[in-house]
Amino acid sequence: MGFSLEYQNEDDAAFGWQLRKETERLRSAFLEGAFANEGFDIGFELELQLLDKDQKPKRVSLNLLKQMNSSYVVPEMYASMIEFNSKHFSITGGGLLKAHQHLRALWRYCARVCRKNYIDLVAIGSLPTFSAEDINEQYLTDLPRYKKMTARLKEQYPDSDILVSRNGTCNGFHLHFRIPAGRAADYYNAANIASAPVLAVSGNSPYFLKNHLWQESRIYVFESCGGKNLRQKGRAFLGDHYVRRNFFELFQENLKFPLILSALNTKTPDPFWHLMLHNGTIWRWNRPVISLYGQGPLHVRIEHRSLPSGPTVIDMLANALFWIGLTKAIGDDIQNYMLYSPFQRIKHNFYVAAQYGLDQPLFWPRRGEILPQTLIVEHLLPLAYEGLKSLDMPLALIKMYLGVIRHRACTGQTGSRWQQNFMAHHPGEWSEMVKVYVKEQQKDNPIAEWDNV
């Protein structure tokens, strides 16, 4: 979502001083128990693409946002993208059903506005009708944040004008999972462990510029946008080790990264404004977040960023619940998982899942190398069920959403597989594939139920 930078001045030295000061203040806040130590809830950010009549990206986001006039719909980096936001919903009771209804209602409203302008709205991990000509800095959204970020990335990374523009092809479904501060390190480590099998069964981005890369190509493309394999350490990554003692360690590590945005806050009283602005330019697949607004004590969240946009609302919420259930269950037994799961194995799992989806084995503690479909159906779905049950989520909702994952795992039909099957039967028909995808998406049936064309 980002911060508005229209009224701030840039000053690296002053920003760096504020950043170090706020990082030390954060250390004290954790030591003094200033963060909320109870409660679980979720929110989300969903990135979508705007399409013209030929299923190509349509770069009119700022004009459409004026017409939509909703606080829940905001611009994104690329001018053919918009982003849906949500408030936070409780996991207990019927909170997830409310989140589902909120997302569907918002989508329908925005789709109506788009249709009045002869535009389609699609949630897809990577839009395959992008061409090389569409990957250009001139198509970034005309807002100060993106201009400043692009200019600084150019200074720090070779060819960053190309790399940053590639980010416009990537669309994610980002979860915000609020967790008790006292268990934040445990659940953060669990979130990293859970990420690979969830990603394996959730892929929806097999193509980039009409070429097959990975089952979830966003991971590859976005990490290249973040400077991976260039002179400095990449800014998009899973991590290199478990959090050892405290969630604070992640923010301390952030000090090692060069500044991308250095706007000084002169208007708001948030005690960690500069710290969070800098944190927003470091794209961990599980990003640590601390609260900035609201009543009561500060709270902590995990922003889970590796899931793709689409194929449907029910698919995305099923992915979310699968990850949350696994994170809760693993986090409640984290010492055993860490004992039998070296972090390098977890990291390897993540990239195997992104590259191969359900087709290559993952390592799992006490089970060794095992194909994801078998692992998910026989072990991880029951584990996620127990995790969600411990959060007092209604059993009927748990069964409904996890049933979507079970069906997808059993059939092997992820969003990526559906796209690949279409192209195998209709070589070169990229626009037609997107057209059929949009039509199926509007029915809101889970991807495992789509016709295997």
C-alpha positions in Angstrom: 0.0 0.0 0.0 2.8 2.4 0.9 2.9 5.8 2.4 2.1 9.1 0.8 5.3 11.0 0.1 3.8 14.2 -1.3 4.7 16.5 1.6 7.9 15.1 2.9 11.5 16.2 2.2 14.3 13.7 1.4 17.5 13.7 3.5 19.5 10.5 3.8 21.5 11.6 6.8 18.5 12.8 8.8 16.4 9.8 7.8 19.2 7.4 8.8 19.4 9.1 12.2 15.6 8.8 12.7 15.7 5.2 11.5 18.4 4.2 14.1 16.6 6.1 16.8 13.3 4.4 16.1 15.0 1.0 15.9 16.4 1.5 19.4 12.9 2.7 20.5 11.5 -0.5 19.1 14.0 -2.6 21.0 12.8 -0.9 24.2 9.2 -1.4 23.3 9.7 -5.2 23.0 11.7 -5.4 26.2 9.0 -3.5 28.1 6.1 -5.5 26.8 4.5 -2.6 25.0 2.9 -4.9 22.3 -0.4 -6.7 22.5 0.0 -10.3 23.6 -3.3 -11.7 22.6 -5.6 -12.1 19.6 -5.4 -13.3 16.0 -7.0 -11.6 13.0 -6.3 -11.1 9.3 -6.4 -8.5 6.6 -5.4 -8.6 3.0 -4.1 -6.7 0.0 -5.1 -8.0 -3.5 -3.4 -6.7 -6.7 -5.3 -6.8 -10.0 -4.7 -5.9 -13.6 -6.8 -3.7 -15.9 -7.3 -5.2 -19.4 -8.2 -3.6 -22.7 -10.4 -5.4 -25.3 -7.4 -7.4 -26.5 -6.6 -8.6 -22.9 -3.5 -6.4 -22.8 -2.7 -4.2 -19.8 -4.7 -0.9 -19.8 -2.8 1.9 -18.1 -5.6 4.0 -16.7 -5.6 3.2 -13.0 -5.6 6.8 -11.6 -8.6 7.7 -13.7 -10.5 4.6 -12.7 -9.7 5.1 -9.0 -11.3 8.5 -9.1 -14.5 6.9 -10.4 -14.4 4.0 -7.9 -14.0 6.5 -5.0 -13.3 3.8 -2.4 -10.9 4.0 0.5 -10.4 0.2 0.0 -9.1 0.7 -3.6 -5.7 2.3 -4.1 -3.0 2.6 -6.8 -0.1 0.3 -7.3 3.3 0.7 -8.9 2.2 0.0 -12.4 -0.4 2.1 -14.2 -2.4 -1.0 -15.3 -2.7 -2.2 -11.7 -5.0 -1.4 -8.8 -5.0 -2.8 -5.2 -7.9 -3.9 -3.0 -7.3 -3.4 0.8 -9.4 -4.6 3.7 -9.9 -3.8 7.4 -8.9 -6.6 9.7 -11.3 -9.5 10.4 -11.3 -11.8 13.4 -10.5 -15.5 12.7 -12.9 -16.6 15.4 -16.6 -16.9 14.7 -17.7 -15.8 11.2 -14.9 -13.4 10.6 -13.6 -15.2 7.6 -17.0 -15.3 6.0 -17.2 -11.5 6.4 -13.8 -11.2 4.8 -15.0 -13.3 1.9 -18.1 -11.2 1.5 -16.1 -8.0 1.7 -13.7 -9.0 -1.1 -16.5 -10.3 -3.4 -18.6 -7.2 -2.9 -15.6 -4.9 -3.5 -14.6 -6.8 -6.6 -18.1 -6.7 -8.1 -18.4 -3.0 -7.5 -15.0 -2.2 -9.1 -15.7 -4.6 -12.0 -18.9 -2.7 -12.8 -17.0 0.6 -12.9 -14.4 -1.1 -15.2 -17.1 -2.4 -17.6 -18.6 1.1 -17.9 -15.2 2.1 -19.3 -14.9 -1.0 -21.5 -12.2 -2.5 -19.3 -11.9 -5.9 -17.7 -10.5 -6.6 -14.2 -8.5 -9.7 -13.6 -6.7 -11.3 -10.6 -3.8 -13.4 -12.0 -0.4 -13.9 -10.6 1.4 -12.8 -13.8 -0.5 -11.5 -16.8 0.8 -13.5 -19.8 -0.2 -11.0 -22.5 2.5 -8.5 -21.3 5.0 -8.0 -24.1 8.6 -6.6 -23.9 7.2 -3.2 -25.1 5.0 -3.1 -22.1 7.9 -3.4 -19.7 8.9 0.2 -19.5 9.5 2.8 -16.8 7.2 5.2 -18.5 4.3 3.0 -17.6 4.8 3.3 -13.8 2.0 5.1 -11.9 2.6 8.8 -11.8 2.9 9.2 -8.1 5.9 10.6 -6.0 6.6 7.3 -4.2 7.2 5.3 -7.3 9.2 8.0 -9.0 11.5 8.3 -6.0 11.8 4.6 -5.5 12.7 4.1 -9.2 15.3 6.9 -9.2 17.0 5.4 -6.1 17.0 1.9 -7.4 18.7 3.2 -10.6 21.5 4.6 -8.5 22.0 1.4 -6.5 21.4 -1.4 -9.0 22.4 -1.7 -12.7 19.5 -2.0 -15.1 17.0 -1.2 -12.3 14.9 0.8 -14.7 14.1 -2.5 -16.5 13.9 -4.5 -13.3 11.5 -2.2 -11.5 9.2 -2.2 -14.5 9.1 -6.0 -14.5 7.4 -5.7 -11.1 4.3 -4.4 -12.9 3.7 -7.9 -14.3 3.5 -9.5 -10.8 0.2 -9.5 -8.8 0.0 -10.9 -5.3 -2.5 -11.7 -2.6 -0.8 -10.4 0.6 -2.1 -11.5 4.0 -1.7 -9.6 7.2 -1.8 -12.0 10.1 -1.9 -10.4 13.6 -0.2 -12.5 16.2 0.6 -12.2 20.0 3.9 -10.4 20.4 5.2 -12.8 23.0 5.0 -15.6 20.4 5.9 -13.6 17.4 9.3 -15.2 16.8 7.7 -18.7 17.0 5.0 -17.9 14.5 7.3 -16.1 12.2 9.6 -19.1 12.0 6.5 -21.3 11.5 5.3 -19.0 8.7 8.6 -19.6 6.8 8.3 -23.4 7.3 4.6 -23.4 6.1 5.3 -21.2 3.0 6.6 -23.9 0.7 3.8 -26.5 0.7 1.2 -23.7 0.5 2.9 -22.2 -2.5 3.3 -25.6 -4.2 -0.5 -26.0 -4.3 -1.3 -22.3 -5.0 0.8 -21.5 -8.1 -0.9 -19.1 -10.6 2.0 -17.5 -12.5 3.5 -19.9 -15.0 4.3 -17.3 -17.7 6.4 -14.2 -18.1 6.4 -12.4 -21.4 4.8 -15.5 -23.0 7.6 -17.7 -21.8 7.2 -20.5 -19.2 9.5 -19.8 -16.2 8.3 -21.4 -12.9 5.0 -22.6 -11.6 5.0 -19.4 -9.5 7.2 -17.1 -11.7 6.4 -14.1 -9.5 9.0 -15.4 -7.1 11.8 -15.3 -9.7 10.7 -12.1 -11.4 10.2 -10.1 -8.1 13.5 -11.3 -6.7 15.3 -10.0 -9.8 13.4 -6.7 -9.3 14.8 -6.6 -5.8 18.4 -6.7 -7.0 19.2 -10.5 -6.5 22.5 -11.5 -8.0 23.6 -7.9 -8.4 26.2 -6.1 -6.4 24.3 -5.9 -3.1 22.2 -8.4 -1.2 18.8 -8.7 -2.9 15.9 -6.9 -1.2 13.4 -9.6 -2.1 14.0 -12.9 -0.3 12.8 -15.5 2.1 15.6 -15.2 4.7 18.8 -16.9 5.7 18.1 -18.2 9.2 15.4 -18.6 11.9 14.6 -15.7 14.2 16.6 -16.6 17.2 14.9 -14.9 20.2 12.8 -11.8 19.2 10.8 -10.4 16.4 12.9 -7.2 16.8 15.9 -9.0 15.2 14.3 -8.6 11.8 14.1 -4.8 12.1 17.6 -4.7 13.4 18.7 -6.6 10.2 16.9 -3.9 8.1 19.6 -1.4 9.1 22.0 -3.3 6.8 20.1 -2.4 3.7 20.8 0.9 1.8 18.1 3.5 1.9 15.7 3.5 -1.0 13.2 6.1 0.3 14.4 8.7 2.7 11.4 11.0 3.1 11.2 12.8 6.5 7.9 12.7 8.3 6.8 16.1 9.4 3.1 15.6 9.8 2.2 12.5 11.7 3.0 11.4 15.3 3.6 7.7 14.6 6.6 6.6 16.7 7.9 4.2 14.1 7.1 6.0 10.8 10.6 6.0 9.3 11.3 2.5 10.5 8.2 1.2 8.7 8.8 3.2 5.5 12.3 1.6 5.3 10.8 -1.8 6.1 8.4 -1.4 3.2 11.4 -1.3 0.8 12.6 -4.7 1.9 10.5 -7.4 0.4 10.7 -10.5 2.5 8.2 -13.1 1.5 7.2 -13.1 5.1 7.6 -9.4 6.2 7.4 -8.3 9.9 5.0 -5.5 10.5 4.2 -3.4 13.6 1.1 -1.3 14.0 1.1 2.4 13.3 -2.5 3.4 14.0 -5.5 2.6 16.1 -6.4 2.5 19.8 -4.9 0.4 22.5 -1.4 -1.2 22.6 0.9 -1.7 19.6 0.6 -5.0 17.8 2.7 -7.1 15.5 1.7 -8.8 12.2 3.3 -11.1 9.6 2.7 -10.0 6.1 2.7 -13.1 3.9 3.6 -12.0 0.4 4.3 -15.2 -1.7 0.7 -16.1 -2.6 -0.4 -15.1 -6.1 -3.4 -13.1 -7.1 -6.3 -15.3 -8.2 -7.7 -17.5 -9.6 -10.9 -16.8 -7.5 -11.9 -15.4 -4.2 -12.6 -18.8 -2.7 -9.2 -20.1 -3.9 -7.3 -17.2 -2.4 -9.1 -17.4 1.0 -8.5 -21.2 1.0 -4.8 -20.5 0.4 -4.8 -18.0 3.2 -6.5 -20.4 5.7 -4.2 -23.2 4.8 -1.2 -21.1 5.5 -2.6 -19.6 8.7 -3.6 -23.1 10.0 -0.2 -24.5 9.3 1.6 -21.5 10.8 -0.5 -21.8 14.0 0.0 -25.5 14.4 3.7 -25.5 13.5 4.3 -22.4 15.7 2.7 -24.2 18.7 5.4 -26.9 18.3 8.1 -24.8 16.8 11.1 -26.2 18.8 10.6 -29.7 17.3 10.2 -28.3 13.8 13.3 -26.2 14.1 15.2 -29.2 15.5 14.4 -31.4 12.5 14.2 -28.7 9.8 17.5 -26.8 9.2 16.6 -23.4 7.7 18.5 -24.1 4.5 16.1 -27.0 4.0 13.2 -24.7 4.5 14.7 -22.2 2.0 15.3 -24.9 -0.5 11.7 -26.1 -0.2 10.4 -22.6 -0.9 12.2 -22.3 -4.2 11.5 -25.9 -5.3 7.8 -25.2 -4.6 7.9 -21.9 -6.6 9.7 -23.6 -9.5 8.0 -27.0 -9.7 4.7 -26.6 -7.8 3.3 -30.1 -7.1 5.8 -31.9 -9.3 8.9 -32.2 -7.1 9.4 -33.6 -3.6 9.7 -31.3 -0.6 11.6 -32.1 2.6 9.4 -32.5 5.7 10.7 -33.3 9.2 10.5 -36.9 10.1 9.1 -37.7 6.6 12.1 -36.9 4.4 11.6 -36.1 0.7 7.9 -36.5 -0.2 5.7 -35.3 -3.1 3.6 -32.3 -2.1 0.3 -33.9 -3.0 0.9 -36.8 -0.7 2.3 -34.5 2.0 -0.6 -32.1 1.8 -3.4 -34.7 1.7 -2.1 -37.1 4.3 -0.4 -34.8 6.8 -0.7 -31.0 6.3 -4.4 -30.7 5.8 -5.1 -32.4 9.1 -2.4 -30.3 10.7 -3.9 -27.1 9.3 -7.3 -28.2 10.5 -6.0 -28.5 14.1 -4.3 -25.1 13.8 -7.5 -23.4 12.7 -9.6 -25.3 15.3 -7.3 -24.0 18.0 -8.1 -20.4 16.8 -11.8 -21.1 17.4 -12.8 -20.9 13.8 -16.1 -22.6 13.0 -15.6 -26.2 11.9 -17.9 -25.9 9.0 -15.8 -23.0 7.6 -12.6 -24.9 8.2 -13.9 -27.9 6.3 -15.2 -25.7 3.4 -12.0 -23.8 2.8 -9.6 -26.7 3.4 -11.8 -28.8 1.1 -10.9 -26.4 -1.7 -7.2 -27.2 -1.0 -7.8 -30.9 -0.8 -9.7 -31.0 -4.2 -6.9 -29.0 -5.8 -4.2 -31.2 -4.4 -6.0 -34.4 -5.4 -6.6 -33.2 -9.0 -3.3 -31.4 -9.4 -5.1 -28.5 -11.1 -3.6 -25.3 -9.8 -4.1 -22.0 -11.6 -0.7 -22.5 -13.2 -1.6 -26.0 -14.4 -4.9 -24.8 -15.9 -3.0 -22.1 -17.9 -0.4 -24.5 -19.1 -3.1 -27.1 -20.1 -4.9 -24.4 -22.1 -1.8 -23.3 -24.0 -0.9 -27.0 -24.7 -4.3 -27.3 -26.5 -4.3 -23.8 -28.0 -0.7 -22.9 -28.8 -0.1 -19.1 -29.2 -3.6 -18.2 -28.2 -2.6 -15.9 -25.3 -5.4 -13.4 -25.5 -8.0 -16.2 -25.8 -6.5 -17.9 -22.7 -6.9 -14.7 -20.7 -10.4 -14.2 -22.0 -11.5 -17.7 -20.9 -9.7 -17.2 -17.6 -11.6 -14.0 -16.9 -14.9 -15.6 -17.8 -14.2 -18.6 -15.5 -13.0 -16.3 -12.7 -16.2 -14.4 -12.7 -18.1 -17.6 -11.9 -16.1 -17.8 -8.7 -15.8 -21.6 -8.8 -12.6 -23.0 -7.4 -9.9 -23.6 -9.9 -10.0 -27.4 -9.4 -13.6 -27.3 -10.9 -12.7 -25.4 -14.1 -12.9 -27.3 -17.3 -9.6 -28.7 -18.3 -9.4 -27.1 -21.7 
